Amino acid sequence: MFITIDETDRRPIYQQVVDEIKALIAAGELPQGSSLPPVRQVAADLGVNLNTIAFAYRELQKAGLIKIRHGAGAVVVAQGISQDNEERLQAKLMPALTDLVLSGLTRAEVIAIVNNALNTLIRQKTR
């Protein structure tokens, strides 16, 4: 598992870790059943506090993406999209779309940006 931390990013480190692992799961690089590295190893590799990584793993568990078994590590699990989940995901997407619209882009330009990002994600998944 390869993740990086950007010191210039305004997001907290735990959120960067969560987002990176989510992207790896979405891209198929961490398929269902994959074991995540131990918290201590990730913390040491990234040079961050152990509690930061533990918090990130708990957030991923709350999101239903991983299952943490104390002493046995964390494993990627499948998650179906329920109606409630779909509404929550759409609420997360709205701020990004709002930023794109407020930047003066046309509808076609916004759609092109979203399609390019989605194509990149799907291309990574099929590797």
C-alpha positions as a Markdown table, in Angstrom:
| # | Residue | x | y | z |
|---|---|---|---|---|
| 1 | Met | 0.0 | 0.0 | 0.0 |
| 2 | Phe | 1.5 | 3.3 | -1.1 |
| 3 | Ile | 0.2 | 6.5 | 0.4 |
| 4 | Thr | 1.7 | 9.9 | 0.8 |
| 5 | Ile | 1.2 | 12.9 | 3.0 |
| 6 | Asp | 1.3 | 16.4 | 1.6 |
| 7 | Glu | 2.5 | 18.9 | 4.3 |
| 8 | Thr | 1.0 | 21.8 | 2.3 |
| 9 | Asp | -2.5 | 20.2 | 2.2 |
| 10 | Arg | -4.9 | 22.0 | 4.5 |
| 11 | Arg | -6.7 | 18.7 | 5.3 |
| 12 | Pro | -5.6 | 17.1 | 8.6 |
| 13 | Ile | -3.2 | 14.2 | 8.2 |
| 14 | Tyr | -5.7 | 11.6 | 9.3 |
| 15 | Gln | -8.1 | 12.8 | 6.6 |
| 16 | Gln | -5.4 | 12.6 | 3.9 |
| 17 | Val | -4.7 | 9.0 | 5.0 |
| 18 | Val | -8.5 | 8.2 | 4.9 |
| 19 | Asp | -8.8 | 9.8 | 1.5 |
| 20 | Glu | -5.7 | 8.0 | 0.1 |
| 21 | Ile | -7.0 | 4.6 | 1.3 |
| 22 | Lys | -10.4 | 5.2 | 0.0 |
| 23 | Ala | -8.9 | 6.0 | -3.4 |
| 24 | Leu | -6.9 | 2.7 | -3.3 |
| 25 | Ile | -10.0 | 0.8 | -2.5 |
| 26 | Ala | -12.0 | 2.5 | -5.2 |
| 27 | Ala | -9.3 | 1.9 | -7.8 |
| 28 | Gly | -9.2 | -1.8 | -6.9 |
| 29 | Glu | -5.7 | -1.7 | -5.6 |
| 30 | Leu | -7.1 | -2.8 | -2.2 |
| 31 | Pro | -9.8 | -5.3 | -3.1 |
| 32 | Gln | -12.2 | -6.9 | -0.7 |
| 33 | Gly | -10.3 | -9.2 | 1.7 |
| 34 | Ser | -7.0 | -7.3 | 1.5 |
| 35 | Ser | -5.2 | -6.7 | 4.7 |
| 36 | Leu | -4.1 | -3.2 | 5.6 |
| 37 | Pro | -0.6 | -2.8 | 7.0 |
| 38 | Pro | -0.5 | -2.5 | 10.8 |
| 39 | Val | -1.1 | 1.0 | 12.3 |
| 40 | Arg | 2.4 | 1.1 | 13.7 |
| 41 | Gln | 4.0 | 0.3 | 10.3 |
| 42 | Val | 2.0 | 3.0 | 8.5 |
| 43 | Ala | 2.7 | 5.5 | 11.2 |
| 44 | Ala | 6.5 | 4.7 | 11.0 |
| 45 | Asp | 6.5 | 4.8 | 7.2 |
| 46 | Leu | 4.8 | 8.2 | 7.1 |
| 47 | Gly | 6.6 | 9.6 | 10.1 |
| 48 | Val | 3.4 | 10.5 | 11.9 |
| 49 | Asn | 1.9 | 9.8 | 15.3 |
| 50 | Leu | 0.5 | 6.3 | 15.8 |
| 51 | Asn | -2.8 | 7.7 | 17.1 |
| 52 | Thr | -3.3 | 9.6 | 13.8 |
| 53 | Ile | -3.3 | 6.4 | 11.8 |
| 54 | Ala | -5.4 | 4.6 | 14.4 |
| 55 | Phe | -8.0 | 7.4 | 14.1 |
| 56 | Ala | -7.9 | 7.2 | 10.3 |
| 57 | Tyr | -8.5 | 3.4 | 10.4 |
| 58 | Arg | -11.4 | 4.0 | 12.8 |
| 59 | Glu | -12.9 | 6.5 | 10.4 |
| 60 | Leu | -12.6 | 4.0 | 7.6 |
| 61 | Gln | -14.3 | 1.4 | 9.8 |
| 62 | Lys | -17.2 | 3.9 | 10.5 |
| 63 | Ala | -17.5 | 4.4 | 6.8 |
| 64 | Gly | -18.0 | 0.6 | 6.4 |
| 65 | Leu | -14.9 | 0.2 | 4.2 |
| 66 | Ile | -12.7 | -1.8 | 6.6 |
| 67 | Lys | -13.2 | -4.1 | 9.5 |
| 68 | Ile | -10.8 | -3.8 | 12.4 |
| 69 | Arg | -10.1 | -6.9 | 14.5 |
| 70 | His | -7.9 | -6.1 | 17.4 |
| 71 | Gly | -4.8 | -8.3 | 17.3 |
| 72 | Ala | -5.6 | -9.4 | 13.7 |
| 73 | Gly | -5.4 | -6.1 | 11.9 |
| 74 | Ala | -7.7 | -4.4 | 9.4 |
| 75 | Val | -9.3 | -5.9 | 6.3 |
| 76 | Val | -11.1 | -4.3 | 3.4 |
| 77 | Val | -14.8 | -5.2 | 3.4 |
| 78 | Ala | -17.5 | -4.7 | 0.7 |
| 79 | Gln | -20.0 | -2.0 | 1.2 |
| 80 | Gly | -23.3 | -1.7 | -0.7 |
| 81 | Ile | -24.8 | 1.7 | -1.5 |
| 82 | Ser | -28.0 | 2.2 | 0.3 |
| 83 | Gln | -30.4 | 5.1 | -0.3 |
| 84 | Asp | -29.1 | 6.8 | 2.9 |
| 85 | Asn | -25.6 | 6.2 | 1.8 |
| 86 | Glu | -26.3 | 7.6 | -1.7 |
| 87 | Glu | -27.7 | 10.8 | -0.2 |
| 88 | Arg | -24.7 | 11.2 | 2.1 |
| 89 | Leu | -22.4 | 10.7 | -0.9 |
| 90 | Gln | -24.2 | 13.2 | -2.9 |
| 91 | Ala | -24.0 | 15.7 | 0.0 |
| 92 | Lys | -20.2 | 15.2 | -0.1 |
| 93 | Leu | -20.0 | 15.8 | -3.8 |
| 94 | Met | -22.0 | 19.1 | -3.7 |
| 95 | Pro | -19.2 | 21.3 | -2.3 |
| 96 | Ala | -16.7 | 20.2 | -5.0 |
| 97 | Leu | -19.3 | 20.8 | -7.7 |
| 98 | Thr | -20.2 | 24.2 | -6.2 |
| 99 | Asp | -16.5 | 25.2 | -6.3 |
| 100 | Leu | -16.2 | 24.2 | -9.9 |
| 101 | Val | -19.3 | 26.2 | -10.9 |
| 102 | Leu | -18.2 | 29.2 | -8.8 |
| 103 | Ser | -14.9 | 29.2 | -10.6 |
| 104 | Gly | -16.8 | 30.2 | -13.7 |
| 105 | Leu | -16.7 | 26.9 | -15.5 |
| 106 | Thr | -19.6 | 26.0 | -17.8 |
| 107 | Arg | -21.7 | 22.9 | -17.3 |
| 108 | Ala | -19.9 | 21.1 | -20.1 |
| 109 | Glu | -16.5 | 22.0 | -18.6 |
| 110 | Val | -17.6 | 20.7 | -15.1 |
| 111 | Ile | -18.8 | 17.5 | -16.7 |
| 112 | Ala | -15.5 | 17.1 | -18.6 |
| 113 | Ile | -13.5 | 17.6 | -15.4 |
| 114 | Val | -15.7 | 15.0 | -13.5 |
| 115 | Asn | -15.4 | 12.6 | -16.5 |
| 116 | Asn | -11.6 | 12.9 | -16.6 |
| 117 | Ala | -11.3 | 12.3 | -12.9 |
| 118 | Leu | -13.7 | 9.3 | -13.1 |
| 119 | Asn | -11.8 | 7.9 | -16.1 |
| 120 | Thr | -8.5 | 8.1 | -14.2 |
| 121 | Leu | -10.1 | 6.3 | -11.3 |
| 122 | Ile | -11.6 | 3.6 | -13.4 |
| 123 | Arg | -8.3 | 3.2 | -15.4 |
| 124 | Gln | -6.5 | 2.7 | -12.2 |
| 125 | Lys | -9.0 | 0.1 | -11.1 |
| 126 | Thr | -8.5 | -2.0 | -14.3 |
| 127 | Arg | -4.7 | -2.2 | -14.0 |
